[in-house]
Amino acid sequence: MTSEVLLTGGSVVDTDGTAHRSDVLVRDGLVAERGGPGERLRAGADATVVDCTGRLVMPGFVDAHSHAGSLVFDERVQLALLRQGVTTIVTGQDGVGPAPGDGSYAARYFAAIDGPHPTYRGGGIAGLLATYDGTTALNVATLVPAGTVRHEVTGDDPAPADPGQLDTMRALVRQGMTDGAVGLATGLDYVPGLHAGTTEIAALAAESAAAGGTYVTHMRGGYETNAGAGIEEVVRIVRAGGGRAHVSHLHAPVGLALAELAHAEAQGAPLSFDAYPYSRGCTILSMLLLPAGLARPGTDDLARALAVDGGRAAVRAAVLERVLGRADLGPGWAEQITLSHVPAPEFHALQGRTLAEAATATGTDAVDLALDVLVDSDLQVTVVMRVPHPRTPEQLADLFRSGGHTGGSDGIFVGTHPHPRAYGTFARYLGDYARPGLLTWWEVQQHLSTLPAERFGLGHRGAVAPGWIADLVVVDPERVRARSTYAEPMLLAEGVDDVLVAGVPVLTDGVLTHATPGAGIRRTTWSRPGGARTGGR
């Protein structure tokens, strides 16, 4: 039975950068027709008609760095994403994800970031992608998480993988790519990814590259003023393993970031990257504070280290050495770190406070408080970090205009006081950057939809074009805005009230329809719609 949706009266942002009035007819999940200026398209008597007068019809946005892969079944999370116009998320980020394996490693280590997957218990990337078919309102693509691969083969052993282990790891990556993964992801500040050397990573990246995938990386200490060191390692990996690379959540002084990206391109390794329009970051507290040997959740390593004679003093010294040596922290670290998610009941009241404020409130030292919070929460603590050199919207716009940029929220939905980026990134691009003219609507469409669809091989997504998948969002350009703040981070965005996924309305008048046309996206060849200019690389 034919299913039709007619989007009438709206405007489409076209290749010349302006918005032209154009009806859009959707039939059986695909864009069937785009009307010309003044042309009124007709649909069947049973078609759903959406009045888009005064609004823009845009291709659905791709969150190029998402931590919602295990939580996207939750309608609260679906609503938060759809109200920003996000129709596809790319998961398996930072080298951690449920597959391969049975999901237990990711559920334990990234419990405070990704949360546990409700149904996946094995079956590799193929099994994971199958969990999304017809069960959620959004599409989900995944990377092969190199940290999970390493853990499956070497466990917690920090030693370099031996030749046999490396062969097994390569086979796991190769199978994941065969199953439809869109690339390989590393998290080189997380356990066990931080133990992987450049040679090991390049060998795994080569398997991804051979299948047409992208190497995606949370760089090794490579952010803020250390961005040059991180990008240099990415370049070495790409030159050794081949293929293309993408930097996760790039944050650094904008002039430095742009210079390093240009330097990488000059070395024959043009990079894409994702970024979000906020100056603060968010991660797990254990990664910031603890030596790798004490950062394994599900163990009593930290508690035992603190309990031995002189142990607390030794751990305190190690913590201070780490935070004082980080380019994104330094002497003011306790004022820069805000407790976001703390599962230990006795510390719930401290969520939303900086470590300095929490230490004052509890009459203790910031280091001791942080260690106690980590022990009592089995390390499952997330924090929001204020970087030492905030960027202005004008500075960030220079970064977002760069040809390799894609939008990525790095959004975390676990807990009651998350970073507001989870609820506001894409609406903020629209309301704070496109509307005032810091970016054009064409640039926003390219960087939030077309370019990530191309980079990750998401099939015929990323354009409003006949024959392309009808993942479409209707945006009110005068009303769209992010409402989430650091004080109230879970406020829903407004201005995106109608969304289609695979031609099915999933958001109508700002309310979920409870339809679940989403799918696990298997990597496929991406080709540009006829005559369209996509920009970037």
C-alpha positions as CSV (number, residue, x, y, z in Angstrom):
1,M,0.0,0.0,0.0
2,T,1.4,3.4,-1.0
3,S,2.1,5.9,1.8
4,E,2.4,9.6,1.0
5,V,3.3,12.7,2.9
6,L,3.0,16.1,1.3
7,L,5.1,18.9,2.8
8,T,3.5,22.0,1.4
9,G,4.2,25.7,1.5
10,G,7.8,25.4,2.9
11,S,11.1,26.4,1.5
12,V,14.2,24.3,0.6
13,V,17.7,25.6,1.0
14,D,19.2,25.0,-2.4
15,T,22.6,24.9,-3.9
16,D,22.8,28.6,-4.5
17,G,22.5,29.1,-0.7
18,T,19.1,30.7,-0.7
19,A,15.7,29.3,0.3
20,H,13.3,28.6,-2.5
21,R,9.6,27.9,-1.9
22,S,9.2,24.2,-2.8
23,D,6.6,21.6,-2.0
24,V,8.0,18.2,-1.2
25,L,6.1,15.0,-1.9
26,V,7.2,11.9,-0.1
27,R,6.1,8.4,-1.2
28,D,7.0,5.1,0.3
29,G,9.9,6.4,2.4
30,L,11.6,8.4,-0.4
31,V,11.4,11.9,-1.8
32,A,9.2,11.5,-4.9
33,E,9.0,15.1,-6.1
34,R,10.2,18.6,-5.4
35,G,8.1,21.3,-6.8
36,G,9.4,24.4,-8.5
37,P,8.7,27.9,-7.2
38,G,5.0,28.5,-7.2
39,E,4.2,24.9,-8.2
40,R,1.7,23.1,-6.1
41,L,2.3,19.4,-5.9
42,R,-0.7,17.0,-5.6
43,A,-0.9,13.9,-3.4
44,G,-3.4,11.1,-3.1
45,A,-6.6,11.5,-1.0
46,D,-5.0,9.5,1.9
47,A,-1.8,11.5,2.0
48,T,-0.7,13.2,5.2
49,V,-0.4,16.9,4.6
50,V,2.0,19.1,6.6
51,D,1.6,22.8,6.3
52,C,5.2,24.1,6.3
53,T,4.4,27.8,5.5
54,G,7.2,30.0,6.8
55,R,9.4,27.1,7.6
56,L,12.4,25.4,6.0
57,V,12.4,21.8,4.8
58,M,15.8,20.3,5.4
59,P,17.5,16.9,5.3
60,G,17.6,15.3,8.8
61,F,20.6,16.1,10.8
62,V,23.3,13.5,11.6
63,D,24.8,13.6,15.1
64,A,28.4,12.5,14.1
65,H,29.4,11.9,17.7
66,S,26.6,10.4,19.9
67,H,26.5,8.5,23.1
68,A,22.8,7.7,22.8
69,G,23.2,4.2,21.2
70,S,22.0,2.3,24.2
71,L,19.4,4.9,25.3
72,V,17.8,5.7,21.9
73,F,15.0,3.3,22.7
74,D,13.9,5.7,25.5
75,E,11.3,8.1,24.2
76,R,12.7,10.8,26.4
77,V,15.9,10.6,24.5
78,Q,14.2,10.3,21.1
79,L,12.2,13.5,21.9
80,A,15.3,15.4,22.9
81,L,17.0,14.5,19.6
82,L,14.1,15.0,17.3
83,R,13.2,18.4,18.7
84,Q,16.7,19.4,17.4
85,G,16.1,17.9,14.0
86,V,18.5,14.9,14.5
87,T,17.3,11.8,12.6
88,T,20.6,9.7,12.6
89,I,23.2,9.2,15.3
90,V,26.7,7.7,14.9
91,T,27.7,5.6,17.9
92,G,30.5,3.4,19.1
93,Q,32.4,6.5,19.9
94,D,35.7,6.9,21.9
95,G,36.6,3.3,21.3
96,V,33.8,1.9,23.5
97,G,30.6,0.2,22.5
98,P,28.6,-3.0,23.1
99,A,29.9,-4.9,20.1
100,P,31.9,-7.0,19.6
101,G,31.5,-9.1,22.7
102,D,28.5,-9.4,24.9
103,G,28.2,-5.7,25.8
104,S,29.4,-6.1,29.4
105,Y,32.6,-4.2,29.1
106,A,30.9,-1.1,27.7
107,A,28.1,-1.4,30.1
108,R,30.6,-1.4,33.0
109,Y,33.2,1.2,31.8
110,F,30.8,3.7,30.1
111,A,27.8,3.2,32.3
112,A,27.9,6.9,33.1
113,I,28.3,7.9,29.5
114,D,26.4,5.4,27.3
115,G,24.4,3.4,29.8
116,P,23.7,-0.3,29.3
117,H,22.1,-1.5,26.1
118,P,18.7,-3.0,27.0
119,T,18.7,-6.0,24.6
120,Y,22.1,-6.6,23.0
121,R,23.9,-9.6,24.5
122,G,26.1,-10.6,21.6
123,G,26.2,-11.2,17.9
124,G,28.8,-8.6,16.9
125,I,28.1,-5.4,14.9
126,A,25.4,-7.3,12.9
127,G,23.6,-8.2,16.1
128,L,23.9,-4.7,17.4
129,L,22.6,-3.0,14.3
130,A,19.7,-5.4,14.2
131,T,18.5,-4.2,17.6
132,Y,17.6,-0.8,16.0
133,D,15.5,-2.1,13.1
134,G,12.0,-1.0,13.7
135,T,12.4,-0.4,17.4
136,T,13.2,3.4,17.6
137,A,12.2,6.6,15.9
138,L,15.8,7.4,14.8
139,N,18.5,5.7,12.7
140,V,21.6,4.4,14.3
141,A,25.0,3.9,12.7
142,T,28.0,2.5,14.6
143,L,31.7,2.4,14.4
144,V,33.8,-0.6,15.5
145,P,35.1,0.5,18.9
146,A,38.8,-0.3,19.1
147,G,38.9,-0.2,22.9
148,T,36.2,-2.9,23.1
149,V,38.1,-4.9,20.4
150,R,41.3,-4.7,22.5
151,H,39.5,-5.6,25.7
152,E,38.0,-8.7,24.0
153,V,41.5,-9.9,23.0
154,T,43.9,-8.7,25.7
155,G,41.6,-7.8,28.6
156,D,43.2,-5.2,30.9
157,D,46.8,-6.1,29.9
158,P,48.6,-2.8,29.2
159,A,51.3,-4.5,27.2
160,P,51.4,-4.1,23.4
161,A,49.4,-6.7,21.5
162,D,51.6,-9.6,20.3
163,P,51.3,-10.6,16.6
164,G,48.7,-13.3,17.3
165,Q,46.6,-10.9,19.4
166,L,46.9,-8.2,16.7
167,D,45.7,-10.7,14.0
168,T,42.7,-11.5,16.2
169,M,41.9,-7.8,16.7
170,R,42.2,-7.2,13.0
171,A,39.8,-10.0,12.2
172,L,37.3,-8.5,14.7
173,V,37.5,-5.1,12.9
174,R,37.3,-6.8,9.5
175,Q,34.1,-8.6,10.6
176,G,32.6,-5.5,12.0
177,M,33.1,-3.7,8.8
178,T,31.6,-6.6,6.8
179,D,28.6,-6.3,9.2
180,G,28.0,-2.7,8.2
181,A,30.1,-0.5,10.6
182,V,30.9,2.9,9.2
183,G,34.5,2.9,10.5
184,L,36.8,2.4,13.4
185,A,36.8,4.5,16.6
186,T,39.6,4.9,19.2
187,G,39.5,6.6,22.6
188,L,43.2,7.2,23.4
189,D,42.6,8.7,26.8
190,Y,40.4,5.8,27.9
191,V,41.2,2.3,29.2
192,P,42.3,0.2,27.3
193,G,42.7,2.4,24.3
194,L,45.4,4.5,25.9
195,H,47.6,1.3,25.9
196,A,47.4,1.0,22.1
197,G,50.4,2.3,20.2
198,T,50.4,3.9,16.8
199,T,51.5,0.8,15.0
200,E,48.6,-1.2,16.5
201,I,46.1,1.4,15.7
202,A,47.3,1.8,12.1
203,A,46.9,-1.9,11.6
204,L,43.3,-1.8,12.7
205,A,42.6,1.4,10.8
206,A,43.9,-0.3,7.7
207,E,41.1,-2.9,8.0
208,S,38.5,-0.1,8.2
209,A,40.1,1.7,5.3
210,A,40.0,-1.4,3.1
211,A,36.3,-1.6,3.6
212,G,35.7,2.1,2.9
213,G,35.4,3.2,6.5
214,T,36.6,6.2,8.4
215,Y,39.1,6.2,11.3
216,V,37.5,8.3,14.1
217,T,39.6,9.2,17.1
218,H,39.4,10.8,20.5
219,M,43.0,11.9,20.4
220,R,45.7,11.0,22.9
221,G,45.9,14.1,25.2
222,G,45.5,16.0,22.0
223,Y,43.1,18.8,22.8
224,E,43.4,22.5,23.8
225,T,47.0,23.6,23.5
226,N,48.1,20.0,22.9
227,A,46.0,19.7,19.7
228,G,49.1,19.7,17.5
229,A,50.5,16.5,19.2
230,G,47.1,14.7,18.8
231,I,46.7,15.6,15.2
232,E,50.3,14.6,14.4
233,E,49.6,11.1,15.7
234,V,46.4,11.0,13.6
235,V,48.4,11.9,10.5
236,R,50.9,9.1,11.2
237,I,48.1,6.6,11.6
238,V,46.5,7.6,8.3
239,R,49.7,7.6,6.4
240,A,50.5,4.1,7.7
241,G,47.0,2.6,7.6
242,G,45.5,4.4,4.6
243,G,42.0,5.8,4.3
244,R,40.6,8.9,5.9
245,A,40.4,10.2,9.4
246,H,38.0,12.1,11.5
247,V,38.8,13.9,14.8
248,S,36.2,13.6,17.6
249,H,34.9,16.7,19.5
250,L,37.7,18.9,18.4
251,H,38.3,21.7,20.9
252,A,41.3,24.0,21.0
253,P,42.0,27.6,20.5
254,V,40.5,28.2,17.0
255,G,43.5,29.6,15.3
256,L,45.6,26.6,16.5
257,A,43.0,24.1,15.4
258,L,42.7,25.6,12.0
259,A,46.5,25.8,11.6
260,E,46.9,22.1,12.6
261,L,44.1,21.0,10.2
262,A,45.8,22.9,7.4
263,H,49.1,21.3,8.3
264,A,47.6,17.8,8.2
265,E,46.1,18.5,4.8
266,A,49.5,19.7,3.6
267,Q,50.9,16.3,4.7
268,G,48.4,14.5,2.5
269,A,46.0,13.7,5.3
270,P,43.0,16.0,5.1
271,L,40.9,15.5,8.3
272,S,37.2,15.9,9.0
273,F,36.1,16.5,12.5
274,D,33.0,17.1,14.7
275,A,32.5,19.9,17.2
276,Y,29.7,21.4,19.2
277,P,28.8,25.1,19.9
278,Y,29.8,25.0,23.6
279,S,33.0,25.8,25.3
280,R,32.7,23.3,28.1
281,G,33.3,19.6,27.8
282,C,32.0,16.5,29.6
283,T,33.6,13.1,30.4
284,I,34.1,10.6,33.2
285,L,35.9,11.8,36.3
286,S,38.1,8.8,36.5
287,M,39.7,9.5,33.1
288,L,40.6,13.0,34.2
289,L,42.0,12.1,37.7
290,L,43.2,8.6,37.9
291,P,46.2,6.7,36.6
292,A,45.2,4.0,34.2
293,G,45.8,1.2,36.7
294,L,43.2,2.6,39.0
295,A,40.6,3.5,36.4
296,R,39.0,0.1,35.9
297,P,35.4,0.0,37.0
298,G,34.0,-3.2,38.4
299,T,37.1,-3.6,40.5
300,D,38.2,-2.5,44.0
301,D,41.5,-1.2,42.6
302,L,41.0,2.4,43.8
303,A,39.6,1.4,47.2
304,R,42.5,-1.0,47.8
305,A,45.0,1.6,46.8
306,L,43.6,4.1,49.2
307,A,43.4,1.6,52.1
308,V,47.0,0.6,52.2
309,D,49.4,2.5,54.5
310,G,50.4,5.7,52.7
311,G,48.1,4.8,49.8
312,R,45.8,7.9,50.0
313,A,48.8,10.2,50.0
314,A,50.3,8.4,46.9
315,V,47.0,8.5,45.0
316,R,46.5,12.2,45.9
317,A,49.9,13.0,44.6
318,A,49.2,11.1,41.3
319,V,45.9,13.0,40.9
320,L,47.5,16.4,41.4
321,E,50.2,15.5,39.0
322,R,47.7,14.6,36.3
323,V,45.4,17.6,36.7
324,L,48.1,20.1,37.0
325,G,49.8,18.8,33.9
326,R,46.6,18.8,31.7
327,A,46.4,21.6,29.2
328,D,42.6,21.8,29.7
329,L,42.8,21.9,33.5
330,G,45.8,23.2,35.5
331,P,45.8,25.0,38.9
332,G,42.1,26.0,38.8
333,W,41.0,22.4,38.1
334,A,38.6,22.1,41.1
335,E,36.7,25.3,40.0
336,Q,36.6,24.0,36.4
337,I,35.0,20.6,37.1
338,T,31.3,20.4,37.9
339,L,29.8,17.1,39.1
340,S,27.2,16.0,36.6
341,H,26.2,12.4,37.3
342,V,27.0,10.9,40.7
343,P,25.1,7.6,41.4
344,A,26.2,7.2,45.0
345,P,23.1,8.4,47.0
346,E,25.1,10.1,49.7
347,F,26.6,12.4,47.1
348,H,23.4,13.1,45.0
349,A,23.1,16.6,46.5
350,L,26.5,17.6,45.1
351,Q,25.4,17.2,41.4
352,G,25.5,20.5,39.6
353,R,28.2,21.9,41.9
354,T,31.9,22.4,41.1
355,L,34.3,20.2,43.0
356,A,35.5,23.3,44.8
357,E,32.0,24.2,45.9
358,A,31.2,20.6,46.9
359,A,34.4,20.4,48.9
360,T,33.5,23.6,50.8
361,A,30.0,22.3,51.4
362,T,31.2,19.0,52.9
363,G,34.2,20.5,54.7
364,T,36.8,18.5,52.9
365,D,39.5,18.8,50.3
366,A,38.6,18.6,46.6
367,V,41.0,15.7,45.9
368,D,39.8,13.7,48.9
369,L,36.1,14.4,48.0
370,A,36.7,13.3,44.4
371,L,38.3,10.1,45.5
372,D,35.5,9.3,47.9
373,V,32.8,10.1,45.3
374,L,34.6,7.8,42.8
375,V,34.9,4.9,45.2
376,D,31.3,5.0,46.4
377,S,30.1,5.3,42.8
378,D,32.3,2.5,41.3
379,L,33.9,5.2,39.2
380,Q,30.6,5.9,37.4
381,V,30.9,9.7,37.7
382,T,30.6,12.2,34.9
383,V,31.6,15.8,35.1
384,V,31.3,19.0,33.0
385,M,34.6,20.8,32.4
386,R,35.1,24.5,31.9
387,V,38.1,25.0,29.6
388,P,40.6,27.7,30.5
389,H,40.2,29.7,27.3
390,P,36.5,29.9,26.2
391,R,35.8,30.8,22.6
392,T,33.3,33.4,21.4
393,P,30.6,32.4,18.9
394,E,32.4,34.4,16.2
395,Q,35.6,32.3,16.8
396,L,33.7,29.1,16.8
397,A,31.9,30.0,13.6
398,D,35.3,30.2,11.9
399,L,35.9,26.6,13.0
400,F,32.5,25.5,12.0
401,R,32.9,27.0,8.5
402,S,36.0,24.9,7.9
403,G,35.5,22.4,5.1
404,G,36.0,19.3,7.2
405,H,33.5,20.2,10.0
406,T,30.5,18.2,10.9
407,G,28.1,18.6,13.8
408,G,28.5,16.3,16.8
409,S,26.9,16.7,20.2
410,D,29.0,14.3,22.2
411,G,25.7,14.2,24.0
412,I,25.3,12.2,27.2
413,F,21.8,11.4,28.5
414,V,22.7,9.5,31.7
415,G,21.7,11.2,34.9
416,T,19.7,14.2,35.9
417,H,22.3,17.0,35.4
418,P,24.0,16.3,32.0
419,H,25.9,18.7,29.8
420,P,23.2,20.8,27.9
421,R,24.8,19.9,24.6
422,A,22.7,16.6,24.6
423,Y,19.5,18.7,24.4
424,G,20.7,21.7,22.5
425,T,23.6,21.3,20.1
426,F,21.8,21.2,16.8
427,A,19.2,23.8,17.8
428,R,22.0,26.0,18.9
429,Y,23.7,25.8,15.5
430,L,20.4,26.9,14.0
431,G,19.3,29.6,16.4
432,D,22.7,31.0,17.5
433,Y,24.7,30.6,14.3
434,A,22.4,30.4,11.2
435,R,19.7,32.9,12.3
436,P,22.1,35.8,13.2
437,G,24.2,35.1,10.1
438,L,27.4,33.7,11.6
439,L,26.8,30.7,9.3
440,T,24.4,30.5,6.3
441,W,21.5,28.1,6.3
442,W,23.2,26.4,3.4
443,E,26.4,25.9,5.5
444,V,24.4,24.6,8.4
445,Q,22.6,22.1,6.1
446,Q,25.9,20.9,4.6
447,H,27.7,20.5,7.9
448,L,24.9,19.0,9.9
449,S,23.5,16.7,7.3
450,T,25.2,16.3,3.9
451,L,28.8,16.1,4.9
452,P,28.4,13.6,7.7
453,A,26.2,11.4,5.5
454,E,28.9,11.4,2.9
455,R,31.8,10.9,5.4
456,F,30.1,7.9,7.1
457,G,28.5,6.3,4.0
458,L,24.9,6.6,5.2
459,G,23.3,5.9,1.8
460,H,21.0,8.4,0.1
461,R,20.6,10.7,3.1
462,G,21.7,14.3,3.5
463,A,19.7,16.0,0.7
464,V,16.1,16.9,-0.2
465,A,16.3,15.3,-3.6
466,P,14.0,12.9,-5.6
467,G,14.9,9.3,-4.9
468,W,16.6,10.0,-1.6
469,I,15.5,8.7,1.7
470,A,12.9,11.0,3.3
471,D,14.7,11.7,6.6
472,L,13.4,15.3,6.7
473,V,13.0,18.1,9.3
474,V,10.8,21.2,9.2
475,V,12.5,24.1,10.9
476,D,11.0,27.5,11.9
477,P,14.0,29.8,11.2
478,E,12.6,32.6,13.4
479,R,11.7,30.4,16.4
480,V,14.3,27.6,16.6
481,R,16.5,27.8,19.6
482,A,18.2,25.7,22.3
483,R,16.6,26.1,25.7
484,S,19.0,23.8,27.7
485,T,21.5,25.6,29.9
486,Y,24.2,24.5,32.4
487,A,21.7,25.3,35.2
488,E,18.8,23.5,33.5
489,P,20.4,21.1,31.0
490,M,17.3,19.0,30.1
491,L,15.1,21.6,28.6
492,L,13.8,20.6,25.2
493,A,14.7,22.7,22.1
494,E,12.0,24.5,20.2
495,G,11.4,25.4,16.6
496,V,11.6,21.9,15.1
497,D,8.1,20.6,15.3
498,D,7.7,18.1,12.4
499,V,10.2,15.3,11.5
500,L,10.0,12.4,9.1
501,V,12.2,9.3,9.3
502,A,12.1,7.1,6.2
503,G,9.0,9.0,5.2
504,V,7.1,8.3,8.4
505,P,6.1,11.2,10.7
506,V,7.9,10.6,14.0
507,L,7.4,14.2,15.4
508,T,4.2,16.1,14.7
509,D,3.5,19.5,16.2
510,G,6.4,18.9,18.5
511,V,5.0,15.7,19.9
512,L,6.2,12.1,19.4
513,T,3.9,10.0,17.2
514,H,5.4,6.8,18.7
515,A,6.2,5.5,15.3
516,T,9.5,3.5,15.1
517,P,10.7,3.5,11.5
518,G,14.3,3.9,12.5
519,A,16.9,1.4,11.5
520,G,20.5,0.2,12.1
521,I,22.3,1.8,9.1
522,R,24.7,-0.4,7.4
523,R,27.5,1.4,5.6
524,T,26.9,1.9,1.9
525,T,28.3,4.0,-0.9
526,W,27.3,7.6,-0.8
527,S,26.9,9.6,-4.1
528,R,25.9,13.2,-4.5
529,P,22.5,14.0,-5.8
530,G,22.6,15.1,-9.4
531,G,24.1,18.6,-9.7
532,A,24.2,19.2,-6.0
533,R,27.2,21.0,-4.5
534,T,28.2,19.4,-1.2
535,G,31.3,21.4,-0.2
536,G,34.0,20.0,2.1
537,R,36.0,17.0,1.0
